[in-house]
């Protein structure tokens, strides 16, 4: 198992100490450093988009504070999210006296908890504050009920600036002795940003014989976002549209529209063109609950964006 773990770039290059963790906000770094110095943390809600380092920061906090393994409980709410799960796992854990000074419950993907399960969390957050701490991570803080928000400190984990994101990927590729050209790396970055974990996995998957493959090359297995970026950069919007339409799934529609919004430069060079593109993206986004076919919706929106590029 260790051999397998060591072969995964995401694990090999995961920060091992808080000093290796890249903070996008210096105030957050100061707060985290103070908690580590005090060997204690408040109840926390860490939120931000996938792959920006929420789980990594939570794990580093637990490690640096020196929590005994017997005093640590991790639950993934994408699998265990009911009232019964919270009662049987969390209550039984925090009701027991800690081996050390505190017990910590790490509740991953807390935005998957049912409303009833979140409601049940209110009492443990307050009742066991002298012996236990809770760290929650989520992508969508608006899905967490106000009663929990009022009982925790919230910390938004910001996306890294794209330049730092690219530099980090370049450092990883260099450490793995993988050659690359900047334009190829840019396609992987633009197709993954701000999800560093996804970018690392995509680059590892497409590094063969010490070379990072270009998206769309014969042996490449990049996903639709990375491959479409490569096409859009070449001005091949129709080909990019056809590629996306052939692969997109209904559950990816929110991600698709965010992808379009994050790449406004593809849809025009002037502010006026970009403003028109935003309105077209908005119009498509509100159609999601009304459509049964992701392919048709994505195709129609990309046709309208192509018309903006062509000045129509």
CORNORRA-V497285 format. One record per backbone hydrogen bond with DSSP energy under -1.0 kcal/mol. NH is the residue of the N-H (numbers start at 1). CO is the residue of the C=O. If there is no record, write none. Layout:
nh=(NH	NH)
co=(CO	CO)
This chain:
nh=(5	6	8	12	13	14	20	29	30	31	32	33	34	35	36	37	38	40	44	45	46	47	48	52	57	58	59	60	61	62	63	64	65	67	71	72	73	75	77	79	80	86	87	88	89	90	91	92	93	94	95	96	103	104	105	106	107	108	110	112	113	114	118	119	120	122	125	127	128	129	131	132	133	135	136	137	138	143	144	148	149	150	151	153	155	157	165	166	167	168	169	170	171	172	173	174	175	176	177	178	179	185	186	187	188	189	190	191	192	193	195	196	196	199	200	201	202	203	204	205	206	207	208	212	213	217	220	227	228	229	230	231	232	233	235	236	237	240	241	242	243	244	245	246	247	248	252	253	256	257	258	259	260	261	262	266	267	274	275	276	277	278	279	280	281	282	283	284	285	286	287	288	290	291	297	298	299	300	301	302	303	304	305	306	307	308	309	310	311	312)
co=(1	2	5	8	9	11	17	25	26	27	28	29	30	31	32	33	34	35	134	153	136	155	138	49	53	54	55	56	57	58	59	60	61	62	68	69	104	106	108	76	76	82	83	84	85	86	86	87	89	90	91	93	131	71	133	73	135	75	137	109	110	81	114	115	116	119	121	123	124	126	128	128	103	105	44	107	46	140	141	145	145	146	148	43	45	47	161	162	163	164	165	166	167	168	169	170	171	172	174	173	210	181	182	183	184	185	186	187	189	189	192	51	194	195	196	197	198	199	200	201	202	204	211	179	206	214	217	223	224	225	226	227	228	229	232	231	235	236	237	238	239	240	241	242	244	244	249	250	252	253	254	255	256	257	258	263	264	270	271	272	273	274	275	276	277	278	279	280	281	282	284	285	287	288	293	294	295	296	297	298	299	300	301	302	303	304	305	306	308	307)
